[in-house]
Amino acid sequence: MTDTQRHQGARAPGAFRHVLRLVARAGRGLARSPRRTHADDQARRIDDLTRATQRLERALAEQVEATRRVAEVATRLDRVEGLATDAMEFAQAAAGNSAVAARLATTVVRDGQPIRVGFLVHNYEAWGALRRIHALMVADDRFDPVVFTIPRRFPGADTFRDEDGNSAGLTAEGVAHVRLNDPEPSVDVSRIKSFDLEVIFRQSHWQKDVPGVFRTDLLSFAKQYYVPYAITSLITEGGGIVEHTRKDVLARQFVAGAVARSIVASHDRLGGARITLSGHPKVREIRTAGPHWPIASTNTTRVIWSAHHAIDGRWNGFGTFPEVCDEMLSLARRRPDLDILFSPHPALITRIDGMTPARRARFDAFFRAWDALPNTGQLRSGQYLGPFAASDLLVVDGLSFLMEYQLLKKPVIYLSRPGSSPWNAMGEMVVAGTHELPSARISGIEALIDGLRDGSVPRKDAAQQALIDELTPRDDPARFIVDTIHDDLRAEARREETAAG
């Protein structure tokens, strides 16, 4: 018996091992037979070997059948996942280009079927950028959308977390979704692949906010489209847009207006060839949302105060929370006629949570005092459109709310600080519609609020209208985006059919 035979025999199950031993014994008998053996004895040994061989064949067939039955016992999802992965890897190897091969395989398999679109949600608070796109696809027979919730790691956090919060937010809206929170992220990627997606939306260009397996360059098994979670970039540094406009990453990036398109195109390796001026879906959402105010009071003046997370002198430097929180608390105490709703950036909370106990003590005391007042509240759910509509003015240090609130043509007080990132052309348009108050002069906040309310401080209506005009190139950007994606994919399918002859 050869080494290979011994190895196979050692691994074979009982009956199979027995047949192998019979074959081996018959073979040894032939090998040891004397040269002058009686013919009948020789024939008997040959018959033994033949029967043993037949039993081996039957055992092998039974083993194959048993293996098949075991595979059927496994869940259908696991089986389909394995087949899909094998097929995709074969197509990729054959074509020599993983992204193109995967898209080609998907197009061939799903041509004529609804386009399956995946939405990766790590930041429910920014779901507004994709909410209407998803809703339109749900109602459109041409699409089959699937939402996935994944964990995140914002600045200050030491682990990926908050998938449960993302899931809770979507559940509250009635959005069906698949939760991806396996301790081994590669398992979640395999689950995503089993859905045979043609299109994937990530929520942002920040690669470090999500587990590494969800990087844009690792999601090339489907075409990637991108709608910025913020309506558009406002600063010249920290924009992070270069990696999201590579030829091998995005099919298209949709942008809010002509100025925004020129800014993104200036960083694009293709000179803007895959950048499409669509308008931003969130603009319509903000301007049509109904009012909702979470503070139960009879006050007629309602203020939102929002704080950015960049409070440590790094990143873009817009955060002013440590400099202004004490004065804002004092304002709320001495002006019970004002409702003040505090809306911290989610990453501001993770930064505070990650501080040393000694440093965090000051902010813990602030939150306890803030929550104890009858005319204050906190907004951490991401549901800010209703409070936008119900409020009278915004106090903010940056960045997205600076622009978004102006779409309602309401006053914005911009708390500035030295050393923050310079504005780009869109940023200059945005800041022109605000009333700037340096954080070092936060003691003037009360007088500025009163002046805006009684009209003694002029409003910035013209500048805000110019911003609105720039950001409303279409009445329904989400519908345009949905139709564009459909046309892209079906045009590709037609090209492949033509090439195939």
Buried (B, 14 or more C-beta within 10 A) or exposed (E): BEEEEEEBBEEBEEEBBBBBEBBBEBBEBEEEEEEEEEEEEEEEBEEBBEEBBEBBEEBEEEBEEEEEEEEEEEEEEEBEBBEBBEEBEEBBEEBEBBBBBBBBBBBEEBBEEBBBBBBBBBBBBBBBBBBBBBBBBEEBEBBBBBBBBBBBBBBBBEEBBBBEBBBEBBEEEEBEBBBBBBEEBEEBBBBBBBBBBBBBBBBBBBBEBBBEBBBBEEBBBBBBBBBBBBBBBBBBEBBBBEBBBBEEBBBBBBBBBEBBBBBBBEBBEEEBEBBBBBBBBBBBBBBEBEEEBBBEBEBEBBBBBBBBBBBEEEBBBBBBBBBBBEBBBBBBEEBEEBBBBBBBBBBBBBBBEBBEEEEBEEBEEBBEBBEEBEBBBBBBBBBBBBBBBBBBBBBBBBBBBBBBBBBBBBBBBBBBBEEBBEBBEBBEBBBBBBBEBBBEEBEEBBEBBBBBBEEEBEBBEEBBEBBBEBBBBBEBBBBBBBBBBBEBBBEBBEEBEEEEE
